[in-house]
Amino acid sequence: MAKNTQPIAKRCKALGISPAAMGYAKKTTERNSANQTRKKKSEYALQLQEKQKVKFVYGVMEKQFRMYYEKAARMPGKTGEELLVLLERRLDNIVYRMGFAATRRQARQLVSHAHFTVNGKKVNIPSYLVKAGDVIAVKDSSRSSAQFKRLLGEDAPMVLIPQWMEREKNDLKGTVTRLPVREDINDMPIEEHLIVELYSK
């Protein structure tokens, strides 16, 4: 399975996004930060950067990203918005959004190692698309591990759960109450119309 191994802070700076949007609140980089001047970017460069940004945030490689775009283009509604909704529905993103992992990269690894079930059935495919009503839970045999024990009790990290999902208090289980809409994806600036323009050429 192909994966992106680029340095997080360096890549975030190059793409103009905050590491916090990736779940890396403490990462920073000072490389070339002083007196840095950049030429005005062309229309193509802006479109390409937007695509690279979304791919990087969700941890998706080019071939798979293109498949998502083509699927979104066949769906009713705006292609760019449908593309983002498809990416949000990935199981690794759901695991991250519910607070079961600190980052999407960690969530992808945990899903691949079969630590989660969807509606009671083991799923180890990070790209699995959840549906409204799906119940995502940590597998019973994984709940005793330190990774998941720390998510329960008084010292558990605080997590802001999106409005389109619920997580049961003091339990390692959550429900996708409805599918997300574009307005729900607001933790980072994304101009999805640039991606549509790039692929439409």
JONOR-V122901 format. One record per backbone hydrogen bond with DSSP energy under -1.0 kcal/mol. CO is the residue of the C=O (numbers start at 0). NH is the residue of the N-H. E is the energy in kcal/mol with one decimal. If there is no record, write none. Layout:
co nh e
CO NH E
CO NH E
//
This chain:
co nh e
6 10 -2.3
7 11 -2.7
8 12 -2.1
9 13 -2.0
10 14 -1.9
11 16 -2.5
17 20 -1.5
18 21 -1.3
18 23 -2.5
19 22 -1.1
29 32 -1.7
41 45 -2.1
42 46 -2.1
43 47 -2.9
44 48 -2.4
45 49 -1.9
46 50 -1.9
47 51 -2.5
48 52 -2.4
49 53 -2.1
50 54 -2.4
51 55 -2.3
52 56 -2.6
53 57 -2.1
54 59 -2.3
60 64 -2.5
61 65 -2.6
62 66 -1.6
63 67 -2.1
64 68 -2.3
65 69 -2.5
66 70 -2.1
67 71 -2.6
68 72 -2.3
77 81 -2.5
78 82 -2.2
79 83 -1.8
80 84 -2.1
81 85 -2.2
82 86 -1.9
83 87 -2.2
84 88 -1.5
86 89 -1.1
88 129 -2.5
89 93 -2.2
90 94 -2.6
91 95 -1.7
92 96 -3.1
93 97 -2.2
94 99 -2.0
95 98 -1.5
102 106 -2.2
103 107 -2.6
104 108 -1.5
105 109 -2.5
106 110 -2.6
107 111 -2.1
108 112 -1.6
109 114 -1.6
110 113 -2.0
114 138 -3.2
115 122 -1.9
116 136 -2.1
117 120 -1.6
120 117 -2.9
124 127 -2.0
125 91 -2.0
127 90 -1.7
130 133 -2.0
133 175 -2.6
134 118 -3.1
135 173 -2.9
136 116 -2.7
138 141 -2.0
141 144 -1.6
144 148 -2.4
145 149 -1.6
147 150 -1.4
148 151 -1.7
152 155 -1.3
161 164 -1.5
163 177 -1.6
165 174 -3.0
167 170 -1.5
171 137 -2.4
172 167 -2.3
173 135 -2.6
174 165 -2.8
174 176 -1.1
175 132 -4.2
180 183 -1.9
181 184 -1.6
183 185 -1.2
190 193 -1.7
191 195 -1.8
192 196 -2.3
193 197 -2.0
194 198 -2.3
195 199 -1.5
//
